[in-house]
Amino acid sequence: MPLSLQQMVSAQVDRVIRRGTRAERFDQLRSRHFWSSYLFLSDPVTNLIQAGQYDIFKVIPSGTGQGYPTNVPLSLRETNWLNSGRVPDNQNFVITEIGVTLKRPPSVDGFGQGQDPVFAPSNGIWANLPAAQQAHINRGAQNRQICPADAIAILYGTILEMSFLTNNVPLGLCADFSQSAGGYSFANANWPDGNPVPGSGRDGQGYLSGDPLNGIPAAAFRRKLEVPILLQHGENMGMRLNIPRNIEVEPTTAVAPIVNPALGTGWFEIRVDWWAHESFTEKS
């Protein structure tokens, strides 16, 4: 009679603990977390994110792409998927849940308004963007999170799809894969001179900030997939972010009568991650 997954895990532990040996087939199991990010830049003139299909889980660490500058190779911060467009030959996956996180890249300066001192490293993402894009971002409030209006427009305007060799399967809106999070505000935040802190809102009385829908991955609080996604070794696969219509985000310049110096941030990352059970063959 075939063993259940729990029995297989117990047998695997028993083999190692009691006999100091492992199996030679696809009957070793572990759980792993995978992620991949795409960098989006709003147009400095129109404030638009252009409609299109944006592939993720395609570029591996040390490679370039997925919206990041061509001379900035992706690191493990951006992705830990190690095979470009396919499942590794010695691994099989059962994806049990998916999460989507909307966030900003690392801050570019100390005050958040393009002022000195500037702490952006010369090999960082921002430092390698075109000058016009840098100026656009610098007008945004770098000491704030993505504003709620932008978060809603992006998450409800982007479809997450699973890509295979011959077809793309829409899984849902990015907003459907929400995580444990919530908006937050800075109330009565003023500099010692009594002026509002940049990004603190009208007259320093408070400004709703943070991510209203999707936050840091919290596996225990995310919605599990009722039917898991199965990926077998060597299979062609990836994921993509499909934006069917242009998305207009908030401008990075002041808009009357709001007092805070900027609304938008000018850039953001969509990070898709999933937890999976994995069977593998130990090659070491």
HELIX and SHEET records of a PDB file:
HELIX    1   1 LEU A    5  ASP A   14  1                                  10    
HELIX    2   2 ARG A   15  ARG A   19  3                                   5    
HELIX    3   3 TRP A  126  ASN A  128  5                                   3    
HELIX    4   4 ALA A  131  ASN A  138  1                                   8    
HELIX    5   5 PRO A  148  GLY A  157  1                                  10    
HELIX    6   6 CYS A  174  PHE A  177  5                                   4    
HELIX    7   7 ARG A  202  GLY A  204  5                                   3    
HELIX    8   8 ALA A  219  PHE A  221  5                                   3    
SHEET    1   A 4 GLN A  28  LEU A  41  0                                        
SHEET    2   A 4 TRP A 267  PHE A 280 -1                                        
SHEET    3   A 4 GLN A  91  LYS A 103 -1                                        
SHEET    4   A 4 LYS A 224  LEU A 231 -1                                        
SHEET    1   B 2 LEU A  48  ILE A  49  0                                        
SHEET    2   B 2 ILE A 247  GLU A 248 -1                                        
SHEET    1   C 4 GLY A  52  ILE A  56  0                                        
SHEET    2   C 4 MET A 237  ILE A 243 -1                                        
SHEET    3   C 4 ILE A 159  PHE A 164 -1                                        
SHEET    4   C 4 ASN A 168  LEU A 173 -1                                        
SHEET    1   D 2 TYR A 184  PHE A 186  0                                        
SHEET    2   D 2 TYR A 207  SER A 209 -1                                        
END                                                                             
